Amino acid sequence: MSETKEKTGWFARLKQGLRKTQVNLVGIFTGGVVDEAFLEDLEFQMISADIGVETSALILERLRERIKLKGLKTQDEVKVALKEIIADILRPCEASLNFDEHKPLVIMMCGVNGAGKTTTIGKLAKHFAQLNKKVLLAAADTFRAAAKEQLAVWGDRNQIEVISQEKGDPASVAYDAISSGRKKGMDIVMVDTAGRLPTQTNLMNELARIRKVQGKAMEGAPHEVILVLDGTNGQNALMQAKAFDEAAGLTGLIITKLDGTAKGGVLVALANSREKPLPIYYIGVGETIDDLQPFKADEFAAALVGLDQIGGKKE
Ligand SMILES: Nc1nc2c(ncn2[C@@H]2O[C@H](COP(=O)(O)OP(=O)(O)OP(=O)(O)O)[C@@H](O)[C@H]2O)c(=O)[nH]1
């Protein structure tokens, strides 16, 4: 498949995946006049798509400015402006993983139960292997027995080595995997951790310990600490990001399950939630490997409001 074709395929899937959020957000664009009542409705819709009160107010303020400055009259024009404003807020979150600085690059994944960590690790491992990277996985989710097996079976099927221990302590599984990854000249070591809730203080402290021990196996490891967020959690994601950051020092985010939610606007809230927003490395809109792709601000903003990517043309 050519790159352009692949890109088109992904954009179509992204748009389809974000359909529920899109309807929620721009369902009111029915071609009527742009007046005060319309803008107030739009603010309400943004909030209900989980963009958040503060970020919705900011977007509306910028939108009013543009309407005035550029003399925008139609809802179509306003929609394009909305897409641009959202893309501007999202752009600082665009980033790619850097594979060149560390060998192996150690990535620790964390998140609440069922966020999609193990599935995402599987998809990423395959993706990295396709890029000719040597990948090793650490099954440090020793809490849920099935998770270890899930990863082991998956590793067998895809010829990707998985390190686990019979009755392992998660920190020691991570330590072993990194040591082994160094010896074997691996490019990437991904550490899966058990799901935990921000309210489970012991488990949050354990995450900090798992992180610390990795630094003993390799200086500076883990180089990436990625929080996997379930997109269907909406605004709750902000609280999770804060708690996991405090416990484990996050370096980035992956947001899954954007296909199953009308709350996909939460990415805009996340991007506007701190002075230097966390990178969003990947987003997921489904169960297959092709449904997880790098996050691109313009693409996401266009899909969110139901426009074509280039030039903001209507569908
Ligand atoms: N629809 C949809 N489902 C997804 C996506 N990503 C993951 N899932 C599904 O989410 C479910 C939970 O995924 P897991 O990878 O087991 O979650 P986990 O975070 O490892 O779970 P714990 O180990 O219990 O913490 C699985 O059924 C996945 O197939 C996505 O982008 N879209």
The ligand as an ORCA input file, in Angstrom:
! r2SCAN-3c Opt
* xyz 0 1
  N     -12.810     -0.387     20.886
  C     -11.545     -0.379     21.288
  N     -11.148     -1.301     22.191
  C      -9.856     -1.269     22.607
  C      -8.934     -0.288     22.134
  N      -7.748     -0.527     22.764
  C      -7.930     -1.580     23.577
  N      -9.200     -2.039     23.491
  C      -9.829     -3.159     24.228
  O      -9.848     -2.859     25.616
  C      -9.869     -4.060     26.392
  C      -8.878     -3.965     27.560
  O      -7.581     -3.989     27.041
  P      -6.313     -4.559     27.858
  O      -5.150     -4.303     26.947
  O      -6.528     -5.915     28.354
  O      -6.277     -3.554     29.074
  P      -5.187     -3.418     30.228
  O      -5.052     -1.963     30.485
  O      -3.963     -4.155     29.903
  O      -5.957     -4.121     31.419
  P      -5.436     -4.502     32.921
  O      -4.271     -5.415     32.723
  O      -6.626     -5.154     33.554
  O      -5.093     -3.261     33.582
  C      -9.582     -5.168     25.403
  O     -10.771     -5.845     25.108
  C      -9.055     -4.440     24.166
  O      -9.284     -5.132     22.970
  C      -9.411      0.702     21.182
  O      -8.699      1.604     20.740
  N     -10.723      0.593     20.814
*
